[in-house]
Amino acid sequence: MEPRTRTVDGEVVEESSGNVFADLDFRNPEEHLVKVELVSRIDELLKARGLTQAQAAKLLRVKQPDLSNMLRGRVRGYSVHRLLRFLAALDQDIKIVIQPAQCQDRKVARGRISVVTL
């Protein structure tokens, strides 16, 4: 699929797909986006509790430098499952919903993976 472009103030602008990792040609862009969204929620919960990184690391059973790296977006060493376990440790219920893909504007039906927080 060709990227959509348009001109804004004389400059050609490429429209985002909605996933920066796909736009930058990462392998497994949906997985990267899901991980970043989960880490963002973990960060919000830690801040809401007023925990230091040392306290949070102890709660999540990771080393503080590893937690710091994760919160700065370095998520390669973390599986989605492990991030979900961190959320559960922060008293979050996790529901996985599977439903038919809504592919009205796409020629080929393909499901998507996303994170929805309430």
DSSP file (Angstrom, degrees, kcal/mol; ACC not computed):
  #  RESIDUE AA STRUCTURE BP1 BP2  ACC     N-H-->O    O-->H-N    N-H-->O    O-->H-N    TCO  KAPPA ALPHA  PHI   PSI    X-CA   Y-CA   Z-CA
    1    1 A M              0   0    0      0, 0.0     3,-0.0     0, 0.0     0, 0.0   0.000 360.0 360.0 360.0 128.3    0.0    0.0    0.0
    2    2 A E        -     0   0    0      1,-0.1     2,-0.1     0, 0.0     0, 0.0  -0.516 360.0-110.0 -74.7 138.3    1.4    3.4   -1.0
    3    3 A P        -     0   0    0      0, 0.0     2,-0.4     0, 0.0    -1,-0.1  -0.416  32.4-118.3 -66.2 144.2    1.6    6.0    1.7
    4    4 A R        -     0   0    0     11,-0.3    11,-3.4    -2,-0.1     2,-0.3  -0.692  35.1-172.5 -84.9 134.8   -0.8    8.9    1.3
    5    5 A T  E     +A   14   0A   0     -2,-0.4     2,-0.3     9,-0.2     9,-0.2  -0.885   9.7 175.3-124.7 157.7    0.8   12.2    0.8
    6    6 A R  E     -A   13   0A   0      7,-2.2     7,-3.7    -2,-0.3     2,-0.5  -0.954  31.8-108.0-150.9 167.3   -0.6   15.8    0.7
    7    7 A T  E     -A   12   0A   0     -2,-0.3     2,-0.5     5,-0.2     5,-0.2  -0.889  29.4-178.8-106.1 128.5    0.8   19.2    0.5
    8    8 A V  E >  S-A   11   0A   0      3,-3.1     3,-2.1    -2,-0.5    -2,-0.0  -0.984  75.4 -19.5-127.6 118.6    0.7   21.5    3.5
    9    9 A D  T 3  S-     0   0    0     -2,-0.5    -1,-0.1     1,-0.3     3,-0.1   0.870 129.2 -51.2  51.7  40.2    2.1   25.1    3.1
   10   10 A G  T 3  S+     0   0    0      1,-0.2     2,-0.4     0, 0.0    -1,-0.3   0.422 117.1 112.9  82.0  -2.0    4.1   24.0    0.1
   11   11 A E  E <   -A    8   0A   0     -3,-2.1    -3,-3.1     2,-0.0     2,-0.5  -0.853  69.1-124.3-105.5 139.0    5.6   21.0    1.8
   12   12 A V  E     -A    7   0A   0     -2,-0.4     2,-0.4    -5,-0.2    -5,-0.2  -0.718  31.8-167.0 -81.0 124.8    4.8   17.4    0.9
   13   13 A V  E     -A    6   0A   0     -7,-3.7    -7,-2.2    -2,-0.5     2,-0.5  -0.949  14.3-140.9-118.7 131.4    3.6   15.6    4.0
   14   14 A E  E     -A    5   0A   0     -2,-0.4    -9,-0.2    -9,-0.2     2,-0.2  -0.804  24.0-126.1 -92.1 128.2    3.3   11.8    4.4
   15   15 A E        -     0   0    0    -11,-3.4   -11,-0.3    -2,-0.5     2,-0.1  -0.507  25.6-116.0 -74.8 137.6    0.2   10.8    6.3
   16   16 A S        -     0   0    0     -2,-0.2    -1,-0.1     1,-0.1     4,-0.1  -0.375   5.2-139.0 -71.5 149.7    0.8    8.4    9.3
   17   17 A S        -     0   0    0      2,-0.3    -1,-0.1    -2,-0.1     3,-0.1   0.587  52.1-103.8 -78.6 -11.6   -0.6    4.9    9.3
   18   18 A G  S    S+     0   0    0      1,-0.0     2,-0.4     0, 0.0     3,-0.1   0.294 105.1  82.2 100.0  -7.5   -1.5    5.4   13.0
   19   19 A N    >>  -     0   0    0      1,-0.1     4,-2.3     2,-0.0     3,-0.6  -0.920  61.4-163.3-132.4 106.4    1.4    3.3   14.0
   20   20 A V  H 3> S+     0   0    0     -2,-0.4     4,-1.8     1,-0.3     6,-0.1   0.820  91.9  58.0 -58.9 -31.9    4.8    5.0   14.1
   21   21 A F  H 34>S+     0   0    0      2,-0.2     5,-3.0     8,-0.2    -1,-0.3   0.863 107.7  45.9 -69.5 -34.9    6.6    1.7   14.2
   22   22 A A  H X45S+     0   0    0     -3,-0.6     3,-1.5     3,-0.2    -2,-0.2   0.902 110.7  53.7 -69.4 -41.9    4.9    0.7   10.9
   23   23 A D  H 3<5S+     0   0    0     -4,-2.3    -2,-0.2     1,-0.3    -1,-0.2   0.838 110.2  47.3 -61.3 -32.9    5.7    4.1    9.4
   24   24 A L  T 3<5S-     0   0    0     -4,-1.8    -1,-0.3    -5,-0.2    -2,-0.2   0.327 117.1-115.4 -92.4   7.2    9.4    3.5   10.3
   25   25 A D  T < 5 +     0   0    0     -3,-1.5    -3,-0.2     1,-0.2    -2,-0.1   0.804  52.5 168.9  66.5  33.4    9.4    0.0    8.9
   26   26 A F      < -     0   0    0     -5,-3.0     2,-0.3    -6,-0.1    -1,-0.2  -0.430  41.4-109.2 -69.0 149.7   10.0   -1.9   12.1
   27   27 A R  S    S+     0   0    0      1,-0.2     5,-0.1    -2,-0.1    -1,-0.1  -0.633 103.3  10.7 -73.5 141.9    9.5   -5.6   12.1
   28   28 A N  S  > S+     0   0    0     -2,-0.3     4,-1.9     3,-0.1     3,-0.3   0.937  76.6 175.4  54.6  54.6    6.4   -6.6   14.0
   29   29 A P  H  > S+     0   0    0      0, 0.0     4,-2.3     0, 0.0    -8,-0.2   0.845  73.5  56.2 -62.7 -34.0    5.1   -3.0   14.3
   30   30 A E  H  > S+     0   0    0      1,-0.2     4,-2.5     2,-0.2     5,-0.2   0.907 106.9  49.9 -64.7 -39.4    1.9   -4.0   16.0
   31   31 A E  H  > S+     0   0    0     -3,-0.3     4,-2.5     2,-0.2    -1,-0.2   0.917 110.4  49.9 -64.7 -42.7    3.8   -5.8   18.8
   32   32 A H  H  X S+     0   0    0     -4,-1.9     4,-2.4     1,-0.2    -2,-0.2   0.927 111.7  48.5 -60.3 -44.6    6.0   -2.7   19.4
   33   33 A L  H  X S+     0   0    0     -4,-2.3     4,-2.3     1,-0.2    -2,-0.2   0.916 110.9  50.0 -63.9 -43.0    2.9   -0.5   19.6
   34   34 A V  H  X S+     0   0    0     -4,-2.5     4,-2.5     1,-0.2    -1,-0.2   0.932 110.9  49.8 -60.8 -45.9    1.2   -2.8   22.0
   35   35 A K  H  X S+     0   0    0     -4,-2.5     4,-2.7     1,-0.2     5,-0.2   0.925 111.1  48.5 -59.5 -45.4    4.2   -3.0   24.2
   36   36 A V  H  X S+     0   0    0     -4,-2.4     4,-2.2     1,-0.2    -1,-0.2   0.893 111.5  50.1 -63.8 -39.3    4.6    0.8   24.3
   37   37 A E  H  X S+     0   0    0     -4,-2.3     4,-1.8     2,-0.2    -1,-0.2   0.898 111.9  48.0 -66.0 -39.9    0.9    1.3   25.1
   38   38 A L  H  X S+     0   0    0     -4,-2.5     4,-2.3     2,-0.2    -2,-0.2   0.917 112.0  48.9 -66.3 -42.7    1.2   -1.3   28.0
   39   39 A V  H  X S+     0   0    0     -4,-2.7     4,-2.7     1,-0.2    -2,-0.2   0.879 107.8  55.5 -64.5 -37.2    4.3    0.4   29.4
   40   40 A S  H  X S+     0   0    0     -4,-2.2     4,-2.2    -5,-0.2    -1,-0.2   0.914 109.3  46.4 -60.7 -42.4    2.6    3.8   29.2
   41   41 A R  H  X S+     0   0    0     -4,-1.8     4,-2.3     2,-0.2    -2,-0.2   0.904 110.8  52.1 -67.4 -40.7   -0.2    2.4   31.3
   42   42 A I  H  X S+     0   0    0     -4,-2.3     4,-2.4     1,-0.2    -2,-0.2   0.930 109.8  50.0 -59.2 -45.5    2.2    0.9   33.8
   43   43 A D  H  X S+     0   0    0     -4,-2.7     4,-2.4     1,-0.2    -2,-0.2   0.910 109.3  51.2 -59.8 -44.4    4.0    4.3   34.0
   44   44 A E  H  X S+     0   0    0     -4,-2.2     4,-2.4     1,-0.2    -1,-0.2   0.919 111.3  47.9 -58.9 -44.5    0.6    6.0   34.7
   45   45 A L  H  X S+     0   0    0     -4,-2.3     4,-1.6     2,-0.2    -2,-0.2   0.895 111.0  50.0 -66.3 -40.5   -0.2    3.5   37.5
   46   46 A L  H  X>S+     0   0    0     -4,-2.4     5,-1.8     2,-0.2     4,-0.7   0.916 112.7  47.2 -64.3 -42.5    3.2    3.9   39.1
   47   47 A K  H ><5S+     0   0    0     -4,-2.4     3,-0.8     1,-0.2    -2,-0.2   0.903 108.8  54.6 -65.2 -40.7    2.9    7.7   39.1
   48   48 A A  H 3<5S+     0   0    0     -4,-2.4    -1,-0.2     1,-0.3    -2,-0.2   0.833 109.7  47.8 -62.6 -31.8   -0.6    7.6   40.5
   49   49 A R  H 3<5S-     0   0    0     -4,-1.6    -1,-0.3    -5,-0.2    -2,-0.2   0.603 107.6-128.8 -82.9 -12.3    0.6    5.5   43.4
   50   50 A G  T <<5 +     0   0    0     -3,-0.8     2,-0.2    -4,-0.7    -3,-0.2   0.793  49.5 163.0  69.9  27.9    3.5    7.8   44.0
   51   51 A L      < -     0   0    0     -5,-1.8    -1,-0.2     1,-0.1     2,-0.1  -0.540  36.7-128.9 -81.2 143.2    6.0    5.0   44.0
   52   52 A T     >  -     0   0    0     -2,-0.2     4,-2.7     1,-0.1     5,-0.2  -0.416  31.0-107.5 -74.9 165.2    9.7    5.5   43.5
   53   53 A Q  H  > S+     0   0    0      1,-0.2     4,-2.7     2,-0.2     5,-0.2   0.871 122.0  54.0 -63.8 -34.1   11.4    3.4   40.9
   54   54 A A  H  > S+     0   0    0      2,-0.2     4,-1.9     1,-0.2    -1,-0.2   0.926 111.2  44.5 -65.1 -44.3   13.1    1.4   43.6
   55   55 A Q  H  > S+     0   0    0      2,-0.2     4,-2.2     1,-0.2    -2,-0.2   0.918 115.2  48.3 -64.7 -43.3    9.7    0.6   45.2
   56   56 A A  H  X S+     0   0    0     -4,-2.7     4,-2.5     1,-0.2    -2,-0.2   0.903 109.1  53.0 -64.9 -41.5    8.1   -0.1   41.9
   57   57 A A  H  X>S+     0   0    0     -4,-2.7     5,-2.4     1,-0.2     4,-0.9   0.901 109.4  49.4 -61.2 -40.9   10.9   -2.4   40.8
   58   58 A K  H  <5S+     0   0    0     -4,-1.9     3,-0.5     3,-0.2    -1,-0.2   0.925 111.7  48.6 -63.9 -44.2   10.5   -4.4   44.1
   59   59 A L  H  <5S+     0   0    0     -4,-2.2    -2,-0.2     1,-0.2    -1,-0.2   0.889 117.4  40.7 -61.8 -40.9    6.8   -4.7   43.5
   60   60 A L  H  <5S-     0   0    0     -4,-2.5    -1,-0.2    -5,-0.1    -2,-0.2   0.498 110.1-123.3 -88.6  -4.4    7.2   -5.8   39.9
   61   61 A R  T  <5S+     0   0    0     -4,-0.9     2,-0.3    -3,-0.5    -3,-0.2   0.919  70.5 117.1  61.8  47.5   10.2   -8.1   40.8
   62   62 A V  S   <S-     0   0    0     -5,-2.4    -1,-0.2    -6,-0.1     2,-0.2  -0.889  72.6 -92.4-132.1 166.0   12.7   -6.4   38.4
   63   63 A K     >  -     0   0    0     -2,-0.3     4,-2.3     1,-0.1     3,-0.3  -0.567  35.4-120.8 -78.1 145.6   15.9   -4.5   38.9
   64   64 A Q  H  > S+     0   0    0      1,-0.2     4,-2.7    -2,-0.2     5,-0.2   0.889 112.2  51.8 -57.0 -43.9   15.5   -0.8   39.2
   65   65 A P  H  > S+     0   0    0      0, 0.0     4,-2.3     0, 0.0    -1,-0.2   0.879 110.0  50.8 -62.0 -34.1   17.8    0.0   36.2
   66   66 A D  H  > S+     0   0    0     -3,-0.3     4,-2.4     2,-0.2    -2,-0.2   0.904 110.5  48.5 -67.9 -40.5   15.7   -2.5   34.1
   67   67 A L  H  X S+     0   0    0     -4,-2.3     4,-2.7     2,-0.2     5,-0.2   0.922 110.1  52.3 -63.2 -43.8   12.5   -0.7   35.1
   68   68 A S  H  X S+     0   0    0     -4,-2.7     4,-1.0     1,-0.2    -2,-0.2   0.925 110.5  47.5 -58.2 -45.9   14.0    2.6   34.3
   69   69 A N  H ><>S+     0   0    0     -4,-2.3     5,-2.4     1,-0.2     3,-0.5   0.915 111.6  50.7 -62.1 -43.0   15.0    1.4   30.8
   70   70 A M  H ><5S+     0   0    0     -4,-2.4     3,-2.0     1,-0.2    -2,-0.2   0.924 108.2  51.7 -60.8 -45.3   11.5   -0.1   30.3
   71   71 A L  H 3<5S+     0   0    0     -4,-2.7    -1,-0.2     1,-0.3    -2,-0.2   0.691 105.1  57.8 -68.1 -17.5    9.8    3.2   31.3
   72   72 A R  T <<5S-     0   0    0     -4,-1.0    -1,-0.3    -3,-0.5    -2,-0.2   0.249 129.4 -94.9 -94.6  11.7   12.0    5.0   28.8
   73   73 A G  T < 5S+     0   0    0     -3,-2.0     2,-1.5     1,-0.2    -3,-0.2   0.494  83.2 133.4  95.3   3.1   10.7    2.9   26.0
   74   74 A R      < +     0   0    0     -5,-2.4     3,-0.2     1,-0.2    -1,-0.2  -0.677  20.6 146.8 -88.2  88.8   13.4    0.2   25.8
   75   75 A V    >   +     0   0    0     -2,-1.5     3,-2.0     1,-0.2    -1,-0.2   0.309  27.9 108.0-110.4   6.5   10.9   -2.8   25.7
   76   76 A R  T 3  S+     0   0    0      1,-0.3    -1,-0.2    -3,-0.1    -2,-0.1   0.852  81.0  50.9 -56.5 -37.4   12.8   -5.3   23.5
   77   77 A G  T 3  S+     0   0    0     -3,-0.2     2,-0.5     2,-0.0    -1,-0.3   0.389  98.2  83.3 -82.9   5.1   13.5   -7.6   26.4
   78   78 A Y    <   -     0   0    0     -3,-2.0     2,-0.2    -8,-0.0   -43,-0.0  -0.930  66.9-147.5-116.2 128.1    9.9   -7.7   27.6
   79   79 A S     >  -     0   0    0     -2,-0.5     4,-2.0     1,-0.1     5,-0.2  -0.487  28.9-114.6 -81.9 160.6    7.2   -9.9   26.2
   80   80 A V  H  > S+     0   0    0      1,-0.2     4,-2.3     2,-0.2     5,-0.2   0.905 118.7  56.5 -59.2 -40.8    3.6   -8.7   26.0
   81   81 A H  H  > S+     0   0    0      1,-0.2     4,-2.0     2,-0.2    -1,-0.2   0.909 105.8  49.1 -58.9 -43.4    2.8  -11.5   28.6
   82   82 A R  H  > S+     0   0    0      1,-0.2     4,-1.9     2,-0.2    -1,-0.2   0.902 109.9  50.9 -65.4 -40.3    5.4  -10.1   31.0
   83   83 A L  H  X S+     0   0    0     -4,-2.0     4,-1.9     1,-0.2    -1,-0.2   0.875 108.5  52.6 -64.6 -36.0    4.0   -6.6   30.7
   84   84 A L  H  X S+     0   0    0     -4,-2.3     4,-2.2     1,-0.2    -1,-0.2   0.881 106.4  53.4 -65.0 -37.6    0.5   -7.9   31.4
   85   85 A R  H  X S+     0   0    0     -4,-2.0     4,-2.2     2,-0.2    -2,-0.2   0.885 105.7  53.8 -63.9 -37.7    1.8   -9.6   34.5
   86   86 A F  H  X S+     0   0    0     -4,-1.9     4,-1.0     2,-0.2    -2,-0.2   0.921 108.4  49.6 -60.8 -43.3    3.2   -6.2   35.6
   87   87 A L  H  <>S+     0   0    0     -4,-1.9     5,-1.6     1,-0.2     3,-0.5   0.901 109.3  51.2 -62.7 -40.9   -0.3   -4.7   35.2
   88   88 A A  H ><5S+     0   0    0     -4,-2.2     3,-1.6     1,-0.2    -1,-0.2   0.890 106.1  55.1 -62.8 -38.7   -1.8   -7.6   37.2
   89   89 A A  H 3<5S+     0   0    0     -4,-2.2    -1,-0.2     1,-0.3    -2,-0.2   0.745 102.9  57.9 -64.8 -22.6    0.8   -6.9   40.0
   90   90 A L  T 3<5S-     0   0    0     -4,-1.0    -1,-0.3    -3,-0.5    -2,-0.2   0.034 127.7-100.8 -95.4  25.1   -0.5   -3.3   39.9
   91   91 A D  T < 5S+     0   0    0     -3,-1.6     2,-0.4     1,-0.2    -3,-0.2   0.824  75.4 144.2  63.2  36.7   -4.1   -4.5   40.7
   92   92 A Q      < -     0   0    0     -5,-1.6     2,-0.4    -8,-0.1    -1,-0.2  -0.896  45.1-138.9-106.8 134.9   -5.3   -4.3   37.1
   93   93 A D        -     0   0    0     -2,-0.4     2,-0.5     2,-0.0    -5,-0.0  -0.727  19.8-153.8 -84.2 140.7   -7.8   -6.8   35.6
   94   94 A I        -     0   0    0     -2,-0.4     2,-0.4     2,-0.0   -10,-0.0  -0.973  11.2-173.2-122.0 127.0   -6.9   -7.7   32.0
   95   95 A K        -     0   0    0     -2,-0.5     2,-0.6     2,-0.0    -2,-0.0  -0.972  11.1-154.6-119.4 133.8   -9.5   -8.8   29.5
   96   96 A I        -     0   0    0     -2,-0.4     2,-0.5     2,-0.0    -2,-0.0  -0.945  14.0-164.5-107.9 121.3   -8.6  -10.1   26.1
   97   97 A V        -     0   0    0     -2,-0.6     2,-0.5     2,-0.0    -2,-0.0  -0.910   5.0-167.0-110.7 128.0  -11.4   -9.6   23.6
   98   98 A I        +     0   0    0     -2,-0.5    -2,-0.0     0, 0.0     0, 0.0  -0.967  21.1 153.9-115.8 127.2  -11.4  -11.4   20.3
   99   99 A Q        -     0   0    0     -2,-0.5     3,-0.1     3,-0.0    -2,-0.0  -0.952  49.3 -75.5-146.4 161.6  -13.9  -10.3   17.7
  100  100 A P        -     0   0    0      0, 0.0     2,-0.1     0, 0.0     0, 0.0  -0.284  57.0-103.2 -60.2 144.7  -14.3  -10.3   13.9
  101  101 A A        -     0   0    0      1,-0.1     2,-0.9     2,-0.1    10,-0.1  -0.418  21.2-137.0 -68.4 142.0  -12.2   -7.7   12.0
  102  102 A Q        +     0   0    0      8,-0.1     3,-0.2    -2,-0.1    -1,-0.1  -0.873  37.3 161.0 -99.0 101.8  -13.9   -4.6   10.8
  103  103 A C    >   +     0   0    0     -2,-0.9     3,-0.9     1,-0.2    -1,-0.1  -0.230  17.7 134.1-121.2  44.1  -12.3   -4.3    7.4
  104  104 A Q  T 3  S+     0   0    0      1,-0.2    -1,-0.2     5,-0.0     5,-0.0   0.871  81.1  37.8 -62.1 -38.5  -14.7   -2.0    5.4
  105  105 A D  T 3  S+     0   0    0     -3,-0.2     2,-0.4     2,-0.0    -1,-0.2   0.363 105.2  80.7 -98.8   6.8  -11.9    0.2    4.0
  106  106 A R    <   -     0   0    0     -3,-0.9     3,-0.1     1,-0.1    -3,-0.0  -0.884  66.7-146.3-114.3 145.9   -9.4   -2.6    3.4
  107  107 A K  S    S+     0   0    0     -2,-0.4     2,-0.5     1,-0.1    -1,-0.1   0.822  89.4  48.1 -77.0 -32.1   -9.3   -5.0    0.4
  108  108 A V  S    S-     0   0    0      2,-0.0     2,-0.3     0, 0.0    -1,-0.1  -0.945  88.8-123.3-114.4 127.1   -7.9   -7.9    2.5
  109  109 A A        +     0   0    0     -2,-0.5     2,-0.3    -3,-0.1    -2,-0.0  -0.497  43.6 158.2 -67.7 128.5   -9.5   -8.9    5.8
  110  110 A R        -     0   0    0     -2,-0.3    -8,-0.1    -4,-0.0    -2,-0.0  -0.938  35.1-125.0-154.4 130.4   -6.8   -8.8    8.5
  111  111 A G        -     0   0    0     -2,-0.3     2,-0.3   -10,-0.1   -10,-0.0  -0.254  21.6-143.1 -72.0 162.6   -7.3   -8.5   12.2
  112  112 A R        -     0   0    0      2,-0.0     2,-0.5   -82,-0.0    -1,-0.0  -0.873   3.5-138.1-123.5 157.7   -5.6   -5.8   14.3
  113  113 A I        +     0   0    0     -2,-0.3     2,-0.3     2,-0.0   -79,-0.1  -0.972  33.5 158.7-116.4 129.9   -4.1   -5.9   17.8
  114  114 A S        -     0   0    0     -2,-0.5     2,-0.5     2,-0.0   -80,-0.0  -0.964  35.6-126.4-147.6 164.4   -4.7   -2.9   20.1
  115  115 A V        -     0   0    0     -2,-0.3     2,-0.5   -82,-0.1    -2,-0.0  -0.957  21.2-172.7-114.5 128.3   -4.8   -1.9   23.7
  116  116 A V        -     0   0    0     -2,-0.5     2,-0.4     2,-0.0    -2,-0.0  -0.987   5.3-165.6-122.0 124.3   -7.8   -0.2   25.2
  117  117 A T              0   0    0     -2,-0.5    -2,-0.0     1,-0.1     0, 0.0  -0.874 360.0 360.0-111.1 145.4   -7.7    1.1   28.8
  118  118 A L              0   0    0     -2,-0.4    -1,-0.1     0, 0.0    -2,-0.0   0.370 360.0 360.0-109.4 360.0  -10.7    2.1   30.9
